[in-house]
Amino acid sequence: MYLICTVAVLLMSAEAVSPRRVGYHKDSEGGVNKMINMQLYAFYTYTSMEAYFDREDVALHGVSKLFQKASDYKLANANALIKYQNRRGGKLVFQDIQKPSKEEWGTVLSAMQDALNLEVTLLQGLNDLHQVSQKHMDAHMQQFLSSLIDGHVRSVKDTSDYVTALRRSGAGLGEQTFNNQLDCTCGGGKSEKKSTTDYALMPIMR
């Protein structure tokens, strides 16, 4: 009887572990779930920024379009991580998404500084997750994360450049000029189909 029970437990355990989990450590699984939440928080935050700059009393539509595209890209990152989790046989554990740190984002410079801090946090999180994959010798996960890390490295650099340009140009006319340039670069409204060129022109979205 004891032998039968032992065999039954072993069979249940074998069924519970997906064959796709080969080499996929539970630390990596947990880290991916955490990064999904971080990317969704970034999506939530950029959506808040988009809505703020689209308000009639702010009316900086070029900046709004920039953050709208950024929110789209962060959502795409989250979806890519979700698909990766399933591909590796991991279990998705969705967590509460923290609300954005602000409702009023102030000047474009202030919002861009917040965006820079957010991108730095995301990059650090991806680097930490990459170290986990290295620790457990997961070459496939390292390769997957490399493209995300590369995009965020460029985002940090380019968003930092935006901050420098806004500091140099100042508020008022300088901020409006910055907005107008973005308005021309971003193109049409929300319903416009996004192309590869759109993403290449908008560094913060990577």
C-alpha positions in Angstrom: 0.0 0.0 0.0 2.8 2.4 0.9 4.5 1.6 -2.4 1.4 2.3 -4.4 0.9 5.7 -2.7 4.6 6.6 -3.3 4.2 5.7 -7.0 1.0 7.8 -7.2 2.7 10.8 -5.7 5.7 10.5 -8.1 3.3 10.3 -11.0 1.4 13.4 -9.9 4.6 15.3 -9.4 5.8 14.3 -12.9 2.5 15.4 -14.4 2.7 18.8 -12.6 6.1 19.6 -14.1 6.0 20.6 -17.7 8.7 19.1 -19.9 9.2 22.6 -21.3 10.7 23.6 -17.8 14.0 21.9 -18.6 16.6 24.3 -17.3 14.0 26.9 -16.3 14.7 27.6 -12.6 11.9 28.8 -10.2 14.0 32.0 -9.6 13.8 32.8 -13.3 10.1 32.1 -13.3 9.5 34.4 -10.4 11.7 37.1 -11.9 9.8 37.0 -15.2 6.5 37.5 -13.3 8.0 40.4 -11.4 9.2 42.0 -14.7 5.8 41.6 -16.3 4.4 43.6 -13.4 7.1 46.3 -13.8 6.4 46.6 -17.5 2.6 46.9 -16.9 3.3 49.6 -14.3 5.4 51.4 -16.9 2.5 51.0 -19.4 0.1 52.4 -16.7 2.4 55.3 -16.0 3.0 56.3 -19.6 -0.8 56.1 -20.3 -1.3 58.5 -17.4 1.3 60.9 -18.9 -0.3 60.6 -22.3 -3.7 61.6 -20.9 -2.2 64.5 -18.9 -0.5 66.1 -21.9 -3.6 65.6 -24.0 -5.8 67.6 -21.6 -7.3 70.8 -23.0 -5.6 72.8 -20.3 -2.1 71.4 -21.2 -2.5 70.7 -24.9 0.9 69.4 -25.7 -0.2 66.8 -28.2 3.3 65.9 -29.5 4.4 65.0 -26.0 1.1 63.1 -25.5 1.7 61.0 -28.6 5.2 60.2 -27.5 4.0 58.8 -24.2 1.1 57.0 -25.9 3.6 55.2 -28.1 5.8 54.5 -25.1 2.8 52.9 -23.3 2.0 50.8 -26.3 5.6 49.5 -26.3 5.7 48.7 -22.6 2.5 46.7 -23.1 4.1 44.8 -25.9 7.1 44.1 -23.7 4.7 42.7 -21.0 3.0 40.5 -23.6 6.3 39.2 -24.9 7.3 38.2 -21.3 3.9 36.5 -20.8 4.4 34.5 -23.9 7.9 33.6 -22.9 6.7 32.4 -19.5 4.2 30.1 -21.2 6.8 28.9 -23.7 9.2 27.8 -20.9 6.4 26.1 -19.0 6.3 28.6 -16.2 3.3 29.7 -14.2 2.0 33.2 -14.6 1.2 34.9 -11.3 -0.4 38.3 -11.9 0.0 40.9 -9.2 -1.7 44.2 -8.4 -0.4 47.0 -10.6 0.7 50.0 -8.6 -0.9 53.2 -9.6 1.3 55.9 -11.2 3.2 58.0 -8.7 1.5 61.2 -9.9 -1.8 62.5 -11.4 -0.4 65.9 -12.4 2.9 65.5 -14.3 3.8 69.2 -14.4 6.2 70.4 -17.1 7.5 68.4 -20.0 10.9 68.4 -18.3 9.5 67.1 -15.0 7.6 64.3 -16.8 10.7 63.4 -18.9 12.8 63.2 -15.7 10.2 60.8 -14.3 10.3 58.8 -17.5 14.1 58.6 -17.2 13.9 57.3 -13.7 11.4 54.7 -14.8 13.6 53.5 -17.7 16.6 53.3 -15.3 14.5 51.1 -12.9 13.3 48.9 -15.8 16.9 48.5 -17.0 18.1 47.6 -13.6 15.4 45.0 -13.2 16.3 43.4 -16.5 19.9 43.3 -15.6 19.1 41.6 -12.3 17.0 39.1 -14.1 19.8 38.5 -16.6 22.1 37.7 -13.7 19.6 35.2 -12.4 19.6 33.5 -15.7 23.4 33.5 -15.8 23.5 32.0 -12.3 21.3 29.1 -13.4 23.1 28.8 -16.8 20.0 29.4 -18.8 21.4 30.4 -22.2 18.0 30.7 -23.8 16.7 33.2 -21.3 19.9 35.2 -21.5 19.4 35.5 -25.3 15.8 36.5 -24.8 16.6 39.2 -22.3 19.5 40.6 -24.3 17.2 42.3 -26.8 15.1 43.8 -24.1 18.2 45.1 -22.3 19.6 46.6 -25.5 16.4 48.5 -26.1 16.3 49.8 -22.5 20.0 50.9 -22.6 19.2 53.0 -25.7 16.0 54.3 -24.0 18.0 55.5 -21.0 20.5 57.3 -23.2 17.9 58.9 -25.5 15.6 59.9 -22.7 18.5 61.5 -20.9 19.2 63.4 -24.1 15.6 64.7 -24.0 16.1 65.8 -20.5 19.3 67.7 -21.4 17.6 69.3 -24.4 14.6 70.5 -22.3 16.9 71.9 -19.7 18.8 73.8 -22.4 15.7 75.1 -24.2 13.8 76.1 -21.0 10.1 76.4 -20.4 7.6 78.3 -22.5 8.6 78.7 -26.1 11.4 76.1 -25.8 8.9 73.5 -24.4 6.4 74.4 -27.2 9.1 74.0 -29.9 10.1 70.6 -28.4 6.4 69.6 -28.5 6.0 70.7 -32.1 9.0 68.7 -33.2 7.5 65.6 -31.5 4.2 66.3 -33.1 5.7 66.1 -36.6 7.8 63.1 -35.7 5.0 61.0 -34.2 2.6 61.5 -37.1 -1.1 60.8 -36.7 -3.4 59.9 -33.8 -3.9 56.8 -31.8 -5.6 54.8 -34.5 -2.7 55.2 -36.9 -1.0 51.9 -37.7 2.5 51.9 -36.2 5.4 50.9 -38.4 9.0 50.0 -37.8 10.0 53.5 -38.7 7.7 54.9 -36.0 9.5 52.9 -33.3 12.9 53.8 -34.6 12.1 57.5 -34.4 10.8 57.2 -30.8 13.7 56.1 -28.6 11.7 56.2 -25.4 9.4 53.5 -26.6 12.0 50.7 -26.8 
